[in-house]
Amino acid sequence: MNRKLFRVITVVLAVLIVGQLLNLALQIHSDVYHYSYDEDTFLYTIQDGRYSELPEKKRRNEMEHVKADAQLQECYAVADYYEAASIYYMYLQNGDAEKSRKAQADMKTAQSAMGELEYCAAEIDSYFVNYFNH
């Protein structure tokens, strides 16, 4: 009888341990691979002037299929503007007029979608002007 009870307890404990390990693995997987950013995170990033982080955050949200409301779309437009501006000023610095014109058109498209965040365009431009002039 004691041997049977020991086997039952051992099997039950083994099943519980395996179950907990599987649960832990699922938690780690969901934390690492399924992370998205809300509009508050975007707005804090913008408020802090950390525009270079926006494109990565936007891409992460797109990979996670986050449904963007109007405010988040404006934040995405700032991210698009930053990307286009970085390309524009790089091509401008290198003297590639054709590619810089295309990037400038992308900047205007993004700026028109910024809404209340349109003031960011001047800050981003100022950053790149200062960066490339030093």
N, C-alpha and C positions, 0 to 999 in steps of 0.2 A: 504494500500500500504506500509506503513512504517513497519508494522508487517511482511509482506512477505519479504521485503528487509532485515530486521533484521535476519530472519530465514536463508535466503540464505547466508548472510555474516557469521553467526554463523556456519553453516554447512561447508562452505568453510574453515574457520579458523580451525575448529575441524579436518577436513581432512588434512590440511597442518601440524598441530601440530602432529597428529598421524604419518604422513609420516616422519616428522623430527625425531621423537622418534624411529621409525623403522630404519631409516638410522643411527642414533647414535648407536643403538644396534648392527647393522651389522658391523659398524666400530670398535667397541670395540671387538666384536667376532673375527674379522680378525686380529686385532693387537695382541691379546692375544694368539690365538691358531695357527696362521699361520706365524711363524717367523722362518727364516732360517739364516744361516751364510754363507757369501761369503769367497772366499779364502784369501782376504786381512785380514779379521778378524782372520782367522786361523793363518796366517803368523805373524800378530801383537802379537797374543797370544804366539806363539812360540818364537818370538823375545824377548818378555818380560819374557820368562822362566816360564810361567804359564801353564805348561804341564797338570796339574791336571784338567784344564777346557776343554781340548780337547775332551775327551770321551763323555761328555755331549753334546758338540756342534756337534760332529759327529752323535750322536743318534738323535738329533733334526733334522738335515739335512736328515737323513734317514727316519724319520717319515714324513717329508714334501716332500719326494721323489725328492730331489734336484739332478739334473744330475751333476755328478762330472767329471770335466775334469782331465787331467793328474796331474796338480799342486795340485788340491784338493784331488786327490787320494793319493798323497804323504803326504799331511797333515793328512789324515785319517790314513795312515800307522803309523805316529808318535803317533796318539791317540791310535792305537792298541798296539804299542810298550809300551807306558806308562802303559796301562792296564795290559799287559802281564808281564811287569817288576814289577809292584806293587804286582802281584800275586806271581811271582817268588821269590822275596825277602821275602815275607811273609812266603811262604812255606820253603824257605831256613832257615829262622830264627826259624821256628817251627820244623825243622829237618825232614820234609816230602820229602825225596829224589825223590820219584816217581812223585809226583805232581809238584815238582820244575823242573824236567826234561821236563815235558810236557809244562810248562809255558816258559821254556827257548827255547824250539822249536818254540813256538808261537812268542817269541821275535825275533828269527832269521828270521822267515817268514815275520814279520812286517818290520824288518830292511832291508830286501832285496827289499821291495817295497818303501822305503823312498826316493830313488833317491838322489837329491841334498840336502835333509834334513837329510841325514844319520848322520851328526855330532850331531844331537839331541840325538842319542842313548847314546853317551858317557856322555852327560850332564844329561840325565835321570838316567843312572846307577850311576853316581857320587852322584846325589841327594839321591838315595835310600841307597847307601853304607854309606853315611854320616848320614842319618836318622837312620838306623838300628845299627850303631856303637856308637851311643850316648845314 
